[in-house]
Amino acid sequence: MLLAILVLHAAAALLAPALVRRIGNNALYVLALVPAATFTWALVRRPPVAETYPWVPHLGMDLALRLGTLSWLMLLIVSGIGAVVLAYCARYFPDGDPSLGRFAGVFLGFAAAMTGLVIADDLLLLYVFWELTTVFSYLLIGHRGEHAAGRRAAMQALVVTTAGGLAMLVGFVMLGHGAGTYRWSDIVAGPLPAGSATAAVLILAGALSKSAIFPFSFWLPAAMAAPTPASAYLHAASMVKAGVFLLGLLGPLLALTEPWRPVALVAGAVTLLLGGWTAMRQHDLKLLLAYGTVSQLGLLTIALGAAGRAAALAGAALLLAHALFKAALFLVVGVVDRLTGTRDLRELSGLGRRMPVLAAVAALAVASMVGVPPLAGFVGKETLFAAFEHDPLVLSALAAGSALTVAYGLRFLWGAFARKPGVQAQSPPRAGFAFLAPAALLALTGLAAGIGASWLDGVLTPYADLFPGPTGDHLALWHGFNLPLLLSGVVLAVGGALFALKRWPARRLPAAEAVYQRLMAALDRAAVEVTGATQRGSLPFSLGVILLVLVLLGASTLLLTGPWETGVRLWDTPLQLVAGVVVAAAALIAARSRRRLTAMILVGVCGYGVAVLFVLHGAPDLALTQFLVETVTIVMFVLVLRRLPVRFSARPLLASRVIRSTLAVATGLVAAGMAYVAVGGRIAVPISGDFAEPAVSYGGGHNIVNVALVDIRAWDTMGEISVLVVAATGVASLIFRRTGALQRRRAERGTTQVQPEPGPWLRAGDNPEAGRQSIILQVVARLLFHTIVLFSVYLLFSGHNAPGGGFAGGLVAGLALTTRYLAGGRRELNAAAPVDAGLVLGAGLLTAVGTGAAALLAGGQVLQSALLDVHLPVLGHIHFATSVFFDIGVYLIVVALVLEILRSLGAELDRQHDVAAREAKRAIERQKEPV
Amino acid sequence: MTPNLVYVVVIGVLFAAGVSMVLERSLTRVLMGMILLGNGVNLLILLGGKAGSPPIVGSSPQEEMADPLPQIMILTAIVITLGMTAFLLALAYRSWALSGHDEVQDDVEDRRIMQLAERDEGSGIDDTEDAR
């Protein structure tokens, strides 16, 4: 059932925007049914209730939900006030407010998180809900995102409570680690885990920041930028209560640690007095209530942090009383604000006579707040005084704080409703029943709770009994004449006098907020300095730093692990030396070359040399692919370089050249050193020793490399061909950039398709580039083309047993196309491949994926291959592996990649060049024409 | 295993040449540097496995075969390099067509932050103005 409540809330949150859009403000009444139903269920069902659902079993994390007495009380508060406030929202927001849908969704999302927070038994789960409430409150405070104040307040609340929350998480982890479980009901049953004192301090930091206790108080008044109903719910009734709730929940165990009580009492007392003091100085009714809330949270911290039986009982009663009266007061402010358009008590006058019902509701709520019998606030405060009867220090703080509460309570009533001389009395429109009823309901419930004190005593005692202390204290309206009663009387009198005595000057910005702002500014500055120092925005600089780290780490490791006792062999065959010298010489000259074409050709020589080194190491597949790739690369470079300047742009300055060369040499040395040491240090038996047998029996091929590519490492190959598809698409979209390029591309392709007659065998006749091309070359290319393509198909199919495969085959076919293009230009290319490269790419990917999916459908794993034997009429018996289809996909993609490169870097660049040349020629002719 | 000196030296030279080209600003030059570096890395991986005869079952006894695993990885790397080269070349051409050169420019945002740091200012992320 507890889980169902959570799910219901979450579902309502998701549906809320749509519902509001459909039926307008009344949707909120419907949505209020969700918390209302929760409230009813909780009222009927008494604790304890416990439910556990498996969630992340391998972390030992369950959805453990538990309803103890305190969480039951909180659940009642959260759901009951949630329902009332939602109903209030229906009238608070103007009809057709476009932001209401979002507000309702976030509000219910918050309610879900808050509900989860109070019923979570697992500490980590509790933390998750805790942070969710932070996130939702951020959204609610920043609801009016167009106002800078709202954004700043939202960010401030987020930063402060999240920082506290992180500290708390560490505390939770320490606690859970020490106890061996994160289930609170288990931890509390055992002894105090080791390291609890530190954990307690960290958890206190989280709880106090959430409840806006000194020194974290400043975020709460700023958070009043939220719409008033959100303030009523979050910053009076529910979220800020999460902190004191946590104190009350963990108190039975953690109060045994040294720091718990002193920290809670001191922070609570300071907050109580400071909040009350500041509230006296506010002109904005909402801010007055906000500082009053801060003050009352201090009171609750004292009560629930003291961890004594009587104090806990009083704390629980005050938790309820405060939620009722403070939410009611916020709703009253909302009504005043909505009807008069102001919350400034210097501008309000005569409202009491104009709206007597509202004034009565407010008076009832204030009476509960200041502790007038027979209201709930009185009952709680009375018991709290009794609990600290023998602690004069805390008692005097409580009394002083309560006197301030009386003073600002009266100030609130006076400010909102009294007639003030010299201020124009207002006559706003009357509030409707539906707008007033929520606040009245809450205030009256406060009265009922006070009168039913003995019932309250009965349901809350199980919680108080978790704490040590004499069992004599009870919640009651009448305890006889005693010190608490006397104190209550004195507090009321002094508070009244304080209010009457002096008109308080306005004051804002407690010191803590200034500290926060200075801290944030310092953080911002530090971030700018660090970013400015490390992110220089220069590619060579960033690369240089990375390489420097490689050199330093690599070199130090190499030097520290020496001496290396590996022998060395010069070479396996002298041919390696020849290839090695060629490669090294080509690389060094390429690095020094200033001409693009020279550098490119030398890099190509280098690549071919590496291919030879591959062969001499026993890797014919690699060598074949490297040869082909190198050839395609050279073609690509030539296609692009013919358009680029001959030389590289200006060289960097000498100093930076020296740095670069030094870094380059150092990297080379480290790389060579790593190669030497790593190879010499290898002792493990390679895993690939086991590849040979399965390659034949499962993969159905003798070429281990190829079988592995399409079988063992097929997923890897799948990723790789996807990269090729992306690269091909990227190349095309970078080159075909002008509008209409796509249509032109289609049209150009269409010329070969639409014409039913084949046209002349050679395209040179209708080719604008005819003058640049050799007819003989075209003829040879034509004659060779089909042979090369056939050879590529042979490579594709023979690859399973001999060097070759999809990659090599595809590259060979691509080179066949390249030959045609180089010989006859783009028309010849279109004649050779009258298809769109994108189509081939897609077909290839589809074939590859289809092979994988087919294996899945056939009952195997994705991309698993099977061996098939087929008997065909002419060809005879054929034995093949299904992975050959995968290889066909690879083949198609590689062909398409080369085709796309030729179309983009070749044909399209030709076309762009032709257009530019034509325009230049026309411009010259125009200049020659007589004017 | 005993390292083969020719390969070790070639790896070092390829790395050094590659790095010196990569550290410059011309994109085509950077690309050539990457190709050299890539060749060096491929050789480094290859050297991690045993040399021998081609890893084709039946063509020679298994003990004499070269280690196929590094070859499988390198094959993938070679083809990926082809795709990357094509893409970067297109990028270089585009850069040339748009700005008349193919140099990698400094990042404007980073420059802005450096200027802020020089003036000892914050980033001003703290909103102070209402959105209109």
Interface residues (C-beta under 8 A of the other chain):
Chain A: G145 E146 H147 A148 R151 R152 M520 A521 D524 R525 A527 V528 E529 T531 G532 A533 Q535 R536 G537 S538 L539 P540 L543 G544 L547 T566 G567 V568 R569 L570 W571 D572 Q576 L577 G580 V583 A584 A587 L588 A590 A591 R596 A599 M600 V603 C606 G607 V610 L613 F614 H617 G618 A619 P620 D621 L622 T625 Q626 V629 V632 T633 M636 F637 V640 L641 R643 L644 P645 F648 S649 P652 R660 S661 L663 A664 V665 T667 G668 L669 V670 A671 A672 M674 A675 Y676 A678 V679 G680 R682 P686 I687 S688 G689 F691 A692 A695 V696 H702 N703 I704 V705 A708 L709 R713 D716 T717 E720 V723 L724 V726 A727 A728 G730 V731 L734 I735 R737 N801 A802 P803 F807 V894 L897 I901 S904 L905 L909
Chain B: M1 T2 P3 N4 L5 V6 Y7 V8 V9 V10 I11 G12 V13 L14 F15 A16 A17 G18 V19 S20 M21 V22 L23 E24 R25 S26 T28 R29 V30 M32 G33 I35 L36 N39 G40 N42 L43 L44 L46 L47 G48 G49 K50 A51 G52 S53 P54 P55 I56 V57 G58 S59 Q62 M65 A66 D67 P68 L69 Q71 I72 I74 L75 T76 I78 V79 I80 T81 L82 G83 M84 T85 A86 F87 L89 A90 L91 A92 Y93 R94 W96 H101 D102 E103 V104 D106 D107 V108 E109 D110 R111 I113 M114 L116 A117 E118 D120 E121 G122 S123 G124 I125 D126 D127 T128 E129 D130 A131 R132
